[in-house]
């Protein structure tokens, strides 16, 4: 007998939609763009030739439509890997779980997920207003510590030692080589650190004092197989980690709006984000 997922684990709304995203099977495309900000969803879908669906619940806004014959969804995830845990699991359930019988489908559907987000550079030579594609991501959060996954324990322990993190275990995850290679060679590529907050977890201090005041310096100097960490933000490692354990493909495209080494910030962030959206849609 097939395993039936309990109602307390696969929660559905009264209309049969998945709990947080409020979506039904068939309402998402197999190519999905992630944005953090819900107000950025229409900034992507305005370039669609047609829009068939607009739905929202909490911070999760979804538009599904077409560019030519290509069906695309754009979804706002909100901020942080805790939201990524929700979004990735529920999207996977929409395509790979029979919501009526509550059983896993025999044929697995692979989603192609492209994150378009903002980020800060951690190396002096990475210019503000550039765009960087994440080949790998370091999780400075706890999400993937709750999931079984393939890992390089020696390398992850080396990262922990270099960062002097005695209070948590960083994890290292890979993006989809297929999706990463789809980006032209003129795009910067690198290793992205994903933080669990915006202030102290990213070396920012307003009034509260931190326990790791040299985080920026340590990330700047971190060596991973002779490669440097290029930038940081708050979702990429969670997206890559969950894509790997759920059997999907993911790539993170980072608009570099700040350089934390030179303390420079973009003078026109909206233009950089819009340009990146148009470039990614053109690639699709």
Backbone bond lengths (Angstrom), bond angles and torsions (degrees), N, CA, C in turn:
res aa  C-N    CA-C-N  psi(-1)  N-CA   C-N-CA  omega(-1)  CA-C   N-CA-C  phi
1 X - - - 1.463 - - 1.529 110.20 -
2 X 1.328 116.28 134.59 1.462 120.33 -179.56 1.525 110.82 -67.31
3 X 1.333 114.75 143.90 1.459 119.75 178.10 1.527 110.02 -67.99
4 X 1.311 116.54 128.68 1.462 121.66 178.11 1.526 108.65 -101.90
5 X 1.316 116.07 124.23 1.458 121.08 -177.67 1.531 108.77 -73.73
6 X 1.332 118.55 125.61 1.474 121.04 -177.23 1.529 112.87 -62.46
7 X 1.328 115.72 156.68 1.470 121.68 179.61 1.521 112.06 -62.65
8 X 1.328 116.72 -28.32 1.463 119.61 179.88 1.517 113.05 -75.84
9 X 1.361 117.22 -14.52 1.461 120.91 179.48 1.521 112.08 -104.11
10 X 1.317 116.27 -35.98 1.465 121.49 174.57 1.522 106.42 -112.77
11 X 1.327 115.41 92.75 1.462 120.73 -173.78 1.525 109.76 -92.13
12 X 1.322 116.06 128.66 1.459 122.18 179.50 1.524 110.11 -118.28
13 X 1.328 115.73 151.80 1.454 121.44 173.97 1.529 109.59 -80.10
14 X 1.334 116.62 172.35 1.460 121.09 -177.31 1.524 113.18 -60.46
15 X 1.344 116.81 -27.30 1.465 119.99 179.57 1.529 112.66 -87.99
16 X 1.346 116.76 5.46 1.452 121.15 179.37 1.511 114.55 88.79
17 X 1.321 117.62 0.07 1.470 121.02 -179.37 1.525 110.58 -78.91
18 X 1.338 114.83 156.88 1.462 120.94 179.31 1.522 109.21 -67.36
19 X 1.326 116.78 145.31 1.462 123.93 -161.61 1.535 115.89 -54.29
20 X 1.336 118.14 -59.83 1.465 119.71 -173.41 1.527 112.84 -84.29
21 X 1.324 116.80 -43.41 1.467 120.19 -175.98 1.526 112.38 -75.35
22 X 1.339 116.32 -19.87 1.471 122.40 -179.53 1.526 111.64 59.16
23 X 1.333 116.29 34.59 1.466 122.01 -179.21 1.517 110.74 -110.11
24 X 1.330 115.17 151.88 1.456 123.26 175.32 1.522 109.61 -104.92
25 X 1.339 117.93 154.41 1.466 119.37 174.14 1.530 110.19 -54.90
26 X 1.314 115.93 139.76 1.460 120.33 -178.96 1.511 113.74 93.48
27 X 1.332 117.25 -11.12 1.463 119.89 -178.12 1.526 112.45 -91.71
28 X 1.329 117.43 -3.22 1.463 120.16 175.63 1.524 109.29 -118.58
29 X 1.326 115.07 149.91 1.463 121.54 174.26 1.522 109.11 -84.39
30 X 1.312 116.72 169.36 1.464 120.54 176.57 1.525 111.80 -82.63
31 X 1.330 116.85 -11.84 1.464 122.21 171.22 1.521 107.42 -108.82
32 X 1.324 116.31 120.75 1.468 121.04 -173.28 1.518 110.09 -129.82
33 X 1.315 116.03 130.04 1.462 122.20 174.24 1.521 108.52 -98.37
34 X 1.325 116.52 128.88 1.459 122.65 174.91 1.529 109.56 -98.15
35 X 1.310 116.69 133.34 1.463 122.24 167.10 1.526 106.53 -128.88
36 X 1.311 117.18 152.42 1.452 118.90 179.97 1.518 112.39 -78.32
37 X 1.322 115.62 -47.01 1.465 123.55 -173.75 1.519 110.85 -82.99
38 X 1.334 117.36 126.43 1.463 120.44 179.59 1.532 111.95 -63.38
39 X 1.312 118.11 -27.22 1.456 120.37 177.95 1.533 112.13 -73.80
40 X 1.323 116.57 -11.32 1.459 119.94 178.59 1.532 111.89 -86.35
41 X 1.332 117.50 -13.61 1.465 120.27 179.67 1.528 111.30 -59.32
42 X 1.339 119.82 -52.32 1.472 118.61 177.82 1.519 113.96 -66.35
43 X 1.340 116.99 -20.47 1.456 119.97 176.18 1.529 110.83 -70.63
44 X 1.328 116.53 -20.31 1.467 121.36 173.56 1.523 110.18 -90.69
45 X 1.340 116.31 -49.91 1.473 119.92 -173.15 1.527 113.41 -70.15
46 X 1.326 117.88 -14.42 1.471 119.00 176.65 1.528 111.33 -65.06
47 X 1.323 116.62 -17.83 1.459 120.75 177.59 1.539 112.41 -92.07
48 X 1.345 117.32 -2.79 1.461 119.82 175.49 1.528 108.94 -70.51
49 X 1.323 116.70 149.88 1.469 120.78 173.49 1.524 110.86 -74.33
50 X 1.319 116.28 -30.14 1.464 120.55 177.42 1.517 108.70 -152.25
51 X 1.332 116.43 151.73 1.468 122.43 177.29 1.520 107.95 -124.44
52 X 1.325 115.57 122.47 1.467 120.26 -177.69 1.520 112.88 -98.74
53 X 1.337 116.54 -20.34 1.466 119.54 -173.46 1.518 111.16 -146.62
54 X 1.325 116.02 136.29 1.458 122.79 169.49 1.526 107.19 -134.68
55 X 1.318 116.25 120.23 1.463 120.71 178.88 1.521 109.41 -139.08
56 X 1.327 116.46 151.07 1.459 119.28 177.06 1.523 110.71 -150.82
57 X 1.307 115.12 146.03 1.460 123.40 172.35 1.515 107.21 -154.95
58 X 1.328 115.69 127.74 1.464 120.86 -175.29 1.530 108.86 54.91
59 X 1.346 117.09 -132.55 1.463 119.10 -179.68 1.518 112.66 -87.80
60 X 1.336 117.30 2.21 1.454 121.52 -175.19 1.534 110.54 -95.64
61 X 1.321 115.58 105.20 1.463 122.42 178.88 1.525 107.67 -111.69
62 X 1.334 116.33 132.27 1.465 121.31 -178.55 1.516 110.92 -126.40
63 X 1.326 116.85 130.21 1.460 123.27 169.17 1.525 107.00 -122.51
64 X 1.332 116.59 131.87 1.463 121.57 175.01 1.521 109.03 -122.43
65 X 1.320 116.33 134.73 1.462 120.25 -179.37 1.511 111.25 -163.57
66 X 1.315 115.46 -158.26 1.463 121.19 -175.98 1.522 111.44 -132.89
67 X 1.336 115.41 144.39 1.456 122.86 162.67 1.521 105.03 -116.45
68 X 1.313 116.65 107.98 1.459 119.72 -170.12 1.514 108.98 62.05
69 X 1.328 116.36 -126.96 1.458 120.46 178.54 1.531 112.53 -93.95
70 X 1.345 116.54 0.28 1.461 121.49 -177.47 1.520 110.69 -87.28
71 X 1.337 117.07 119.17 1.463 121.97 178.17 1.521 108.64 -87.69
72 X 1.314 116.68 130.89 1.468 122.70 -174.93 1.523 109.53 -137.85
73 X 1.321 115.96 142.85 1.463 121.45 169.37 1.522 108.73 -114.49
74 X 1.318 116.32 149.52 1.459 121.37 170.82 1.525 107.07 -127.76
75 X 1.321 116.20 131.59 1.455 122.19 -173.71 1.522 109.53 -132.91
76 X 1.325 116.79 135.37 1.460 120.51 173.14 1.523 108.67 -88.33
77 X 1.317 115.78 129.62 1.461 120.90 -177.30 1.522 112.70 -95.74
78 X 1.336 117.32 -14.90 1.450 118.40 -167.00 1.519 109.23 77.50
79 X 1.325 115.70 -171.84 1.465 121.10 -174.37 1.515 111.16 -100.38
80 X 1.330 116.73 134.42 1.452 121.16 168.83 1.512 115.58 100.84
81 X 1.340 115.52 159.23 1.456 121.03 -177.37 1.521 112.76 -75.11
82 X 1.336 119.03 -17.87 1.461 119.33 174.69 1.532 109.96 -64.28
83 X 1.333 117.22 -38.62 1.458 120.60 175.02 1.526 111.81 -70.30
84 X 1.331 116.38 -35.28 1.469 119.91 177.73 1.523 110.41 -60.97
85 X 1.312 117.63 -38.42 1.461 121.94 177.09 1.529 110.45 -56.27
86 X 1.325 117.12 -43.43 1.464 122.24 178.98 1.522 110.59 -67.36
87 X 1.330 116.42 -52.08 1.465 121.07 -173.50 1.525 111.36 -63.29
88 X 1.323 117.85 -46.06 1.459 120.44 -176.98 1.527 111.69 -66.16
89 X 1.330 117.45 -43.66 1.461 119.90 179.33 1.525 111.70 -64.50
90 X 1.325 117.22 -40.47 1.460 119.08 -177.05 1.523 112.27 -75.29
91 X 1.321 117.89 -34.81 1.465 119.59 174.66 1.526 110.41 -64.88
92 X 1.328 116.60 -42.50 1.463 119.74 177.95 1.526 110.58 -61.75
93 X 1.320 116.68 -41.29 1.466 119.84 179.54 1.523 111.24 -62.89
94 X 1.326 117.37 -35.60 1.462 120.84 -179.05 1.525 112.51 -63.57
95 X 1.312 117.75 -29.00 1.468 119.72 -177.54 1.524 113.40 -108.82
96 X 1.325 117.45 -19.98 1.469 118.90 -173.10 1.526 114.92 -121.64
97 X 1.329 116.86 4.38 1.467 121.13 175.43 1.521 108.64 -126.06
98 X 1.304 116.54 135.00 1.466 121.38 172.40 1.527 106.71 -78.36
99 X 1.326 116.91 107.54 1.462 120.36 -173.43 1.520 112.85 -70.20
100 X 1.309 117.56 -17.24 1.466 120.37 179.19 1.532 110.47 -82.81
101 X 1.341 116.12 -50.23 1.465 119.00 179.45 1.524 112.36 -84.34
102 X 1.330 116.77 -13.17 1.468 123.69 -178.64 1.534 111.42 60.99
103 X 1.311 115.59 38.18 1.462 121.14 178.17 1.523 109.77 -123.33
104 X 1.335 116.27 154.98 1.458 121.79 -179.64 1.526 109.11 -75.91
105 X 1.326 116.39 133.99 1.459 121.25 -179.77 1.537 110.20 -70.06
106 X 1.330 116.11 149.29 1.452 121.02 -179.27 1.528 111.57 -72.48
107 X 1.329 117.32 -35.61 1.463 121.20 179.91 1.524 109.89 -96.78
108 X 1.336 115.26 120.67 1.470 120.71 -175.51 1.526 111.10 -86.45
109 X 1.332 116.39 129.79 1.464 122.56 175.63 1.526 109.22 -98.04
110 X 1.328 116.48 128.21 1.467 121.97 179.17 1.519 109.49 -96.36
111 X 1.318 116.23 125.59 1.459 121.86 175.78 1.524 109.57 -93.26
112 X 1.327 116.55 143.53 1.461 123.06 172.99 1.515 107.69 -104.32
113 X 1.323 116.02 114.23 1.463 121.80 -172.94 1.520 109.86 -114.46
114 X 1.329 115.56 126.87 1.464 121.66 179.87 1.524 108.22 -121.56
115 X 1.316 116.79 112.73 1.463 119.79 175.40 1.524 109.38 -86.16
116 X 1.317 116.96 130.94 1.465 122.06 169.89 1.524 106.25 -115.53
117 X 1.322 116.17 111.49 1.465 119.21 -175.50 1.505 112.80 -144.22
118 X 1.317 114.69 177.17 1.461 121.25 179.47 1.519 109.78 -99.76
119 X 1.334 115.27 158.31 1.454 119.07 -172.69 1.523 110.44 -160.75
120 X 1.331 114.44 161.77 1.451 120.99 175.35 1.516 110.81 -113.64
121 X 1.332 116.99 135.96 1.466 121.32 179.47 1.522 110.61 -76.52
122 X 1.336 115.42 148.99 1.463 121.55 179.33 1.526 112.50 -117.04
123 X 1.335 115.73 4.93 1.462 121.05 176.45 1.527 108.81 -126.08
124 X 1.314 116.00 140.04 1.464 121.51 -175.07 1.517 112.32 -60.74
125 X 1.331 117.65 -30.65 1.462 120.63 -174.05 1.536 113.77 -86.51
126 X 1.318 117.92 5.44 1.467 120.58 176.88 1.522 107.87 -96.71
127 X 1.339 117.68 112.81 1.460 119.76 -172.62 1.524 113.22 -74.67
128 X 1.311 115.02 145.24 1.460 121.53 169.40 1.527 108.64 -62.71
129 X 1.329 115.98 142.97 1.478 125.05 -177.44 1.531 113.11 80.92
130 X 1.336 117.27 3.15 1.465 119.62 174.52 1.529 109.39 -84.75
131 X 1.340 115.44 172.97 1.467 121.39 179.61 1.524 107.76 -124.81
132 X 1.327 116.09 133.39 1.457 121.65 -175.18 1.527 110.16 -128.77
133 X 1.325 116.08 133.53 1.457 122.66 178.11 1.534 108.72 -100.18
134 X 1.324 116.24 129.42 1.469 121.21 -176.79 1.523 111.13 -82.32
135 X 1.316 116.80 117.53 1.463 121.05 174.32 1.528 110.63 -80.83
136 X 1.327 115.21 -39.57 1.457 122.24 176.69 1.517 109.19 -136.27
137 X 1.330 115.66 165.37 1.459 119.50 176.40 1.520 109.95 -141.12
138 X 1.325 115.48 141.14 1.460 122.38 174.68 1.519 107.63 -102.75
139 X 1.318 116.90 124.48 1.455 120.75 177.78 1.516 111.02 -88.84
140 X 1.337 116.30 113.67 1.459 121.71 173.71 1.523 108.51 -100.49
141 X 1.320 114.69 35.83 1.459 123.73 177.32 1.531 106.28 -131.68
142 X 1.314 117.90 -173.15 1.470 119.30 -174.86 1.521 114.34 -110.40
143 X 1.342 119.12 1.20 1.465 120.68 -169.73 1.518 113.40 -53.34
144 X 1.335 117.55 -55.20 1.459 119.92 -171.37 1.526 113.00 -75.72
145 X 1.323 117.20 -5.04 1.462 120.01 174.93 1.521 110.86 -72.31
146 X 1.342 116.80 -14.22 1.468 121.72 -179.96 1.533 112.43 -93.97
147 X 1.344 117.71 -3.01 1.462 121.58 -177.13 1.525 110.71 -119.56
148 X 1.336 115.65 144.85 1.460 120.30 171.84 1.521 108.38 -73.23
149 X 1.325 116.87 133.34 1.459 121.15 -176.95 1.513 109.48 -158.30
150 X 1.326 116.29 160.90 1.452 120.89 172.77 1.526 108.84 -75.95
151 X 1.321 116.86 137.00 1.463 118.83 -178.33 1.520 111.09 -151.45
152 X 1.316 114.29 156.91 1.454 122.69 175.09 1.527 106.73 -102.10
153 X 1.329 116.39 93.86 1.463 120.31 -172.93 1.522 112.29 -63.86
154 X 1.324 117.15 -36.04 1.468 119.99 -179.45 1.527 110.17 -65.14
155 X 1.345 116.51 -44.81 1.459 120.45 -179.48 1.523 110.78 -66.94
156 X 1.330 117.23 -40.76 1.467 119.91 -179.62 1.525 111.07 -67.37
157 X 1.316 117.86 -34.93 1.465 120.56 176.00 1.526 110.56 -68.71
158 X 1.348 116.81 -33.80 1.462 120.47 176.40 1.527 110.68 -64.31
159 X 1.340 116.32 -41.62 1.468 120.84 177.56 1.525 110.04 -61.58
160 X 1.330 115.83 -45.95 1.468 120.73 179.70 1.531 111.09 -58.94
161 X 1.328 116.46 -43.30 1.470 120.85 -178.91 1.517 111.12 -66.60
162 X 1.345 116.50 -43.65 1.464 119.67 -179.19 1.527 111.89 -64.13
163 X 1.334 116.40 -35.40 1.465 120.05 -179.55 1.523 112.22 -83.95
164 X 1.346 116.69 -10.17 1.462 122.03 -178.02 1.537 110.07 58.90
165 X 1.345 114.95 46.81 1.467 121.05 179.27 1.526 108.88 -97.99
166 X 1.332 117.34 93.78 1.457 119.35 177.66 1.521 111.71 -88.61
167 X 1.339 117.10 -4.00 1.460 120.75 -175.40 1.531 113.51 -107.00
168 X 1.345 118.41 -2.65 1.461 120.29 178.42 1.528 109.91 -159.63
169 X 1.343 115.00 167.09 1.460 121.39 -179.54 1.525 110.00 -115.19
170 X 1.328 118.37 104.09 1.470 120.42 176.03 1.527 110.57 -62.27
171 X 1.320 116.46 150.01 1.468 120.99 176.56 1.522 109.11 -125.73
172 X 1.342 115.78 154.98 1.461 122.24 -177.03 1.526 108.97 -121.55
173 X 1.338 116.89 128.58 1.470 121.57 -177.86 1.524 109.72 -134.72
174 X 1.333 115.53 155.79 1.460 122.04 -177.13 1.521 111.32 -106.56
175 X 1.330 115.73 146.28 1.446 121.20 170.00 1.516 110.03 -82.23
176 X 1.331 116.12 175.86 1.461 121.49 179.30 1.523 109.96 -75.40
177 X 1.326 116.72 118.63 1.467 120.41 179.02 1.528 110.64 -59.86
178 X 1.323 116.73 -38.36 1.466 120.44 -179.46 1.530 111.36 -61.11
179 X 1.325 116.76 -45.76 1.467 119.90 -179.05 1.529 111.01 -72.56
180 X 1.329 117.10 -38.30 1.464 120.68 179.33 1.526 110.62 -63.21
181 X 1.339 116.53 -43.00 1.473 121.26 -178.53 1.521 112.36 -68.19
182 X 1.337 117.58 -15.33 1.470 120.73 178.69 1.521 111.92 -72.55
183 X 1.342 116.33 -15.37 1.461 119.94 179.95 1.525 109.76 -87.31
184 X 1.326 116.69 137.60 1.477 120.32 -177.87 1.524 112.62 -58.88
185 X 1.315 115.26 161.00 1.462 120.72 -176.22 1.531 113.26 -68.05
186 X 1.339 117.58 -14.93 1.465 118.68 179.86 1.531 112.69 -77.95
187 X 1.339 117.04 -9.13 1.462 119.97 175.47 1.521 109.40 -77.55
188 X 1.330 116.16 138.04 1.458 120.23 171.96 1.523 108.69 -67.57
189 X 1.317 117.47 147.25 1.457 122.08 176.65 1.522 108.99 -134.77
190 X 1.321 116.70 147.31 1.450 117.59 -177.21 1.507 113.89 -172.89
191 X 1.329 115.28 -163.03 1.463 123.82 -178.68 1.523 108.18 -109.78
192 X 1.317 115.49 125.57 1.459 122.11 -175.93 1.522 110.45 -106.46
193 X 1.321 116.84 132.87 1.462 121.33 172.75 1.529 108.67 -94.42
194 X 1.314 115.91 133.98 1.465 121.62 179.18 1.518 109.14 -108.83
195 X 1.320 116.09 121.00 1.463 122.12 -175.39 1.525 111.07 -101.51
196 X 1.337 116.16 157.35 1.458 121.12 -177.21 1.523 112.47 -92.67
197 X 1.318 117.91 8.84 1.463 121.55 178.17 1.518 109.22 -166.50
198 X 1.328 115.77 175.18 1.465 121.44 -175.44 1.528 112.20 -101.22
199 X 1.302 117.24 -27.32 1.463 119.53 -174.92 1.537 111.47 -97.91
200 X 1.305 120.61 -99.96 1.469 119.99 -177.33 1.528 113.21 -54.71
201 X 1.357 119.91 -39.43 1.468 118.86 178.53 1.527 113.69 -64.86
202 X 1.341 117.80 -12.50 1.461 121.03 174.10 1.529 111.11 -116.83
203 X 1.321 116.37 21.28 1.458 120.39 175.31 1.516 114.56 73.46
204 X 1.358 117.14 23.79 1.464 121.13 176.81 1.527 109.06 -104.90
205 X 1.319 116.44 134.66 1.456 119.98 -179.39 1.530 109.40 -136.08
206 X 1.323 116.06 119.37 1.459 120.75 177.00 1.529 108.90 -96.64
207 X 1.336 116.96 -71.29 1.472 120.91 176.01 1.530 111.54 -114.72
208 X 1.335 115.82 -43.85 1.465 120.07 -176.81 1.526 110.88 -68.42
209 X 1.312 115.90 144.50 1.457 121.30 179.28 1.534 109.65 -92.00
210 X 1.326 116.57 147.61 1.455 121.51 -177.92 1.514 112.79 -103.81
211 X 1.323 115.83 170.06 1.463 121.19 178.16 1.527 111.46 -101.26
212 X 1.334 116.06 -8.79 1.467 119.71 -179.59 1.529 108.25 -137.57
213 X 1.323 115.68 82.10 1.457 120.82 -174.55 1.523 113.72 -81.16
214 X 1.316 117.44 -0.93 1.466 120.69 -179.53 1.535 110.94 -114.32
215 X 1.340 117.55 22.64 1.463 121.47 -175.66 1.526 111.94 -59.03
216 X 1.333 117.25 -46.09 1.470 120.15 -178.34 1.521 110.40 -59.79
217 X 1.316 116.42 -45.02 1.468 121.07 179.89 1.525 110.73 -62.91
218 X 1.331 117.46 -41.68 1.465 120.73 -177.54 1.532 110.94 -69.86
219 X 1.338 117.17 -39.48 1.459 119.54 176.53 1.524 110.84 -66.31
220 X 1.317 116.41 -37.58 1.459 121.47 178.05 1.525 111.61 -61.45
221 X 1.320 116.76 -34.57 1.465 121.88 -175.44 1.529 113.26 -98.24
222 X 1.325 117.88 -5.37 1.463 121.83 -176.56 1.527 111.04 -60.21
223 X 1.319 116.19 134.33 1.461 122.51 -179.18 1.528 109.63 -114.85
224 X 1.334 116.22 120.27 1.462 121.51 178.18 1.527 107.58 -123.87
225 X 1.310 115.54 104.25 1.472 120.29 -176.34 1.529 111.41 50.14
226 X 1.331 115.30 44.89 1.466 124.36 177.82 1.533 113.08 68.34
227 X 1.307 116.13 19.68 1.467 120.68 175.86 1.522 109.52 -117.71
228 X 1.332 115.95 148.58 1.457 121.43 179.11 1.520 110.74 -93.34
229 X 1.319 115.58 159.04 1.465 121.21 172.52 1.519 107.17 -81.96
230 X 1.320 116.63 128.20 1.466 120.88 -171.41 1.519 114.21 -92.19
231 X 1.354 117.18 -33.43 1.472 119.09 -170.95 1.515 109.44 -161.85
232 X 1.326 116.50 169.40 1.464 119.46 172.93 1.519 112.35 -143.36
233 X 1.332 113.94 156.74 1.459 123.32 -179.35 1.523 107.80 -160.10
234 X 1.368 119.33 -150.81 1.463 118.83 -170.26 1.534 116.18 -132.35
235 X 1.344 118.77 8.72 1.470 118.32 -177.79 1.534 116.05 -134.89
236 X 1.319 118.70 -26.92 1.463 121.49 -165.75 1.527 114.12 -56.89
237 X 1.316 118.83 -46.44 1.469 120.25 -177.80 1.522 111.09 -62.40
238 X 1.322 116.61 -37.25 1.458 119.95 177.48 1.517 111.84 -65.32
239 X 1.332 116.60 -41.20 1.464 121.12 178.81 1.529 110.42 -64.43
240 X 1.332 116.61 -47.66 1.463 120.32 -179.45 1.527 110.90 -64.60
241 X 1.314 116.64 -44.62 1.460 120.22 -179.11 1.515 112.44 -61.46
242 X 1.338 116.64 -47.43 1.460 120.56 -179.28 1.521 111.42 -69.18
243 X 1.330 117.86 -36.75 1.467 120.56 176.55 1.523 110.19 -60.67
244 X 1.321 116.80 -41.32 1.463 120.70 -179.47 1.526 111.89 -65.28
245 X 1.334 117.70 -45.34 1.469 118.98 -175.89 1.531 111.66 -76.22
246 X 1.338 117.37 -23.42 1.463 120.59 -179.11 1.525 113.13 -97.53
247 X 1.324 117.33 -6.47 1.455 120.54 176.58 1.511 114.87 82.36
248 X 1.345 116.86 40.13 1.460 121.43 177.70 1.532 109.41 -120.91
249 X 1.330 116.73 173.07 1.459 122.49 178.56 1.527 108.58 -111.42
250 X 1.317 116.79 139.08 1.460 119.91 -177.94 1.517 111.45 -145.40
251 X 1.338 114.73 146.36 1.454 121.89 173.36 1.521 107.84 -140.94
252 X 1.316 115.86 143.47 1.464 121.68 179.46 1.523 109.65 -113.77
253 X 1.330 115.50 125.89 1.463 122.86 -179.47 1.526 107.33 -111.47
254 X 1.316 116.35 118.01 1.460 122.15 -170.82 1.523 112.46 -108.85
255 X 1.322 116.26 121.37 1.465 121.27 170.71 1.524 107.51 -82.76
256 X 1.316 117.16 115.08 1.461 121.14 -177.56 1.535 108.51 -81.74
257 X 1.330 115.28 100.12 1.466 120.35 -177.82 1.521 112.55 -95.30
258 X 1.327 116.82 -14.55 1.465 119.92 -179.24 1.523 109.37 -144.68
259 X 1.326 115.26 153.98 1.449 121.06 170.77 1.526 106.55 -120.60
260 X 1.334 116.28 112.75 1.458 120.42 -173.49 1.525 112.57 -78.31
261 X 1.323 117.52 -7.65 1.465 120.36 176.69 1.534 109.92 -89.39
262 X 1.331 116.12 -42.30 1.471 120.27 -179.92 1.526 112.25 -92.45
263 X 1.353 116.79 -8.44 1.476 123.07 -178.58 1.532 112.58 61.19
264 X 1.330 115.75 35.01 1.461 121.35 177.63 1.527 109.60 -100.51
265 X 1.338 116.91 140.75 1.470 121.64 177.48 1.525 109.21 -125.23
266 X 1.339 115.50 146.33 1.466 121.24 -177.38 1.525 111.74 -58.75
267 X 1.325 116.06 139.24 1.466 121.25 176.23 1.528 111.62 -83.92
268 X 1.338 117.21 -17.61 1.461 120.25 -178.52 1.529 109.99 -144.38
269 X 1.356 117.71 69.67 1.463 120.15 -175.93 1.528 113.53 -62.53
270 X 1.338 117.96 -34.88 1.470 120.43 -178.69 1.520 111.29 -61.39
271 X 1.337 117.17 -38.11 1.462 120.92 -179.72 1.523 110.68 -67.29
272 X 1.333 116.79 -39.96 1.464 121.24 179.80 1.526 109.99 -63.82
273 X 1.327 116.70 -44.76 1.467 121.13 -179.25 1.524 110.55 -64.69
274 X 1.336 117.27 -44.42 1.465 120.90 -179.32 1.527 110.76 -63.66
275 X 1.315 116.49 -41.87 1.475 120.06 178.52 1.519 110.53 -61.50
276 X 1.322 116.31 -41.78 1.461 120.40 -179.51 1.524 111.30 -66.21
277 X 1.326 117.09 -41.71 1.470 121.15 176.95 1.517 109.99 -56.95
278 X 1.340 116.76 -47.84 1.469 120.48 -178.04 1.522 111.69 -64.17
279 X 1.329 116.89 -38.95 1.458 120.31 -179.95 1.532 111.22 -67.01
280 X 1.335 116.49 -42.77 1.467 120.11 179.75 1.532 110.45 -64.74
281 X 1.320 117.40 -43.95 1.473 120.39 179.14 1.523 110.72 -62.89
282 X 1.314 116.92 -36.34 1.460 119.69 178.04 1.530 111.33 -65.09
283 X 1.328 116.61 -36.82 1.460 120.59 177.78 1.525 112.10 -67.12
284 X 1.337 115.57 -32.38 1.463 119.34 -179.59 1.526 111.69 -72.70
